[in-house]
Amino acid sequence: QVQLEESGGGLVQAGGSLRLSCVASGRTFSNNAYAVAWFRQTPGKEREFVAAIHRWSTNSYYADSVKGRFTVSRDKARNAVILQMNSLTPEDTAVYYCAAGASVITSQLGSQSAYTYWGQGTQVTVSS
């Protein structure tokens, strides 16, 4: 069993940065056995894919809307996956969720149904 906890959300002005962390307990991320993704959701909208890092590699994937601004990486020392968000805009305002799955293949990285474990989410608010 894996428990995920997100942190690092908050209020930031447009153009600013935030660093979200997804920390795992119960199992380790450090052996890269899990693909880990970030999704986000705003009220009244579907949850959407933001970024993912593949298992057994450092390959990362991004939604077009965040390419060049967001970076996902592993922090082995903290057993965590980090989402560094730069050049934030009000359109990035959402609740951000991390998710992990042990059997995710490349074509599934953007699919919510491919992930087994989910965190509770952290609110990111970007003011204009």
C-alpha positions as CSV (number, residue, x, y, z in Angstrom):
1,Q,0.0,0.0,0.0
2,V,1.2,3.5,-0.9
3,Q,0.1,6.7,0.8
4,L,0.7,9.9,-1.1
5,E,0.7,13.4,0.4
6,E,1.0,16.6,-1.6
7,S,2.4,19.9,-0.2
8,G,3.7,23.2,-1.4
9,G,0.5,24.8,-2.7
10,G,-0.5,28.3,-1.9
11,L,-1.2,31.7,-3.3
12,V,1.3,33.3,-5.7
13,Q,1.2,36.2,-8.1
14,A,1.2,35.7,-11.8
15,G,4.7,35.1,-13.1
16,G,5.8,33.6,-9.8
17,S,6.8,30.0,-8.9
18,L,5.8,27.2,-6.7
19,R,7.3,23.9,-5.9
20,L,4.9,21.0,-5.1
21,S,6.0,17.9,-3.4
22,C,4.5,14.4,-3.5
23,V,5.8,12.4,-0.6
24,A,5.2,8.6,-0.5
25,S,4.9,6.5,2.6
26,G,4.3,2.8,2.8
27,R,6.5,2.1,-0.2
28,T,9.5,3.8,-1.6
29,F,9.7,5.8,-4.8
30,S,13.4,5.7,-4.8
31,N,13.6,2.4,-6.7
32,N,11.7,4.1,-9.5
33,A,9.2,1.3,-9.6
34,Y,6.3,3.7,-9.8
35,A,5.3,6.1,-12.5
36,V,4.2,9.3,-10.8
37,A,1.9,11.9,-12.4
38,W,0.4,15.3,-11.5
39,F,-3.1,16.1,-12.4
40,R,-5.1,19.3,-11.6
41,Q,-8.8,20.1,-11.3
42,T,-10.8,23.3,-11.1
43,P,-14.5,23.5,-10.0
44,G,-16.9,22.3,-12.7
45,K,-14.1,20.9,-14.9
46,E,-12.6,17.5,-15.6
47,R,-9.4,16.6,-13.9
48,E,-6.6,17.1,-16.4
49,F,-3.1,15.7,-16.8
50,V,-0.2,18.1,-16.0
51,A,3.0,16.1,-16.0
52,A,4.4,12.6,-15.3
53,I,7.7,10.9,-14.7
54,H,8.0,7.3,-16.0
55,R,9.0,4.4,-13.9
56,W,12.5,3.0,-14.3
57,S,13.6,6.1,-16.0
58,T,13.9,9.9,-15.7
59,N,11.7,10.4,-18.8
60,S,9.2,13.1,-18.2
61,Y,6.0,14.1,-20.0
62,Y,4.0,17.3,-20.0
63,A,0.7,18.7,-21.1
64,D,1.1,21.2,-23.8
65,S,-0.2,24.0,-21.5
66,V,2.7,23.6,-19.1
67,K,5.6,22.6,-21.4
68,G,8.6,24.9,-20.8
69,R,7.2,26.1,-17.5
70,F,6.8,23.0,-15.3
71,T,9.4,20.4,-14.5
72,V,8.8,17.1,-12.8
73,S,11.6,15.2,-11.1
74,R,12.4,12.6,-8.4
75,D,13.9,13.5,-5.0
76,K,15.3,10.2,-3.9
77,A,16.5,11.6,-0.6
78,R,13.0,12.6,0.4
79,N,11.2,9.7,-1.4
80,A,9.3,12.3,-3.2
81,V,8.4,13.6,-6.7
82,I,8.6,17.3,-7.2
83,L,6.7,19.5,-9.6
84,Q,8.5,22.8,-10.1
85,M,6.1,25.4,-11.5
86,N,7.5,28.6,-13.0
87,S,5.9,31.5,-14.9
88,L,2.6,30.7,-13.3
89,T,-0.6,32.3,-14.8
90,P,-4.1,32.5,-13.3
91,E,-5.1,29.6,-15.6
92,D,-2.9,27.4,-13.5
93,T,-5.1,27.9,-10.5
94,A,-6.4,24.5,-9.5
95,V,-6.2,21.7,-6.9
96,Y,-3.1,19.7,-7.8
97,Y,-3.1,15.9,-7.2
98,C,-0.3,13.4,-7.4
99,A,-0.9,9.9,-8.4
100,A,1.3,6.7,-8.6
101,G,1.0,3.5,-10.5
102,A,3.3,0.5,-10.8
103,S,2.0,-0.8,-14.1
104,V,1.6,2.4,-16.2
105,I,2.9,2.2,-19.7
106,T,3.9,5.2,-21.8
107,S,0.7,5.5,-23.7
108,Q,-1.2,5.6,-20.3
109,L,0.8,8.3,-18.6
110,G,-1.9,10.9,-19.1
111,S,-4.8,8.7,-18.1
112,Q,-6.2,8.9,-14.6
113,S,-7.4,5.3,-14.7
114,A,-3.9,4.1,-15.0
115,Y,-2.9,5.2,-11.5
116,T,-3.7,3.2,-8.4
117,Y,-2.7,5.6,-5.6
118,W,-3.8,9.2,-5.2
119,G,-3.1,12.0,-2.8
120,Q,-5.7,14.4,-1.3
121,G,-4.6,17.4,-3.3
122,T,-3.1,20.8,-2.7
123,Q,-4.6,24.1,-3.7
124,V,-2.6,26.4,-6.0
125,T,-4.0,29.9,-6.6
126,V,-2.4,32.3,-9.0
127,S,-3.5,35.9,-8.7
128,S,-3.4,38.3,-11.7
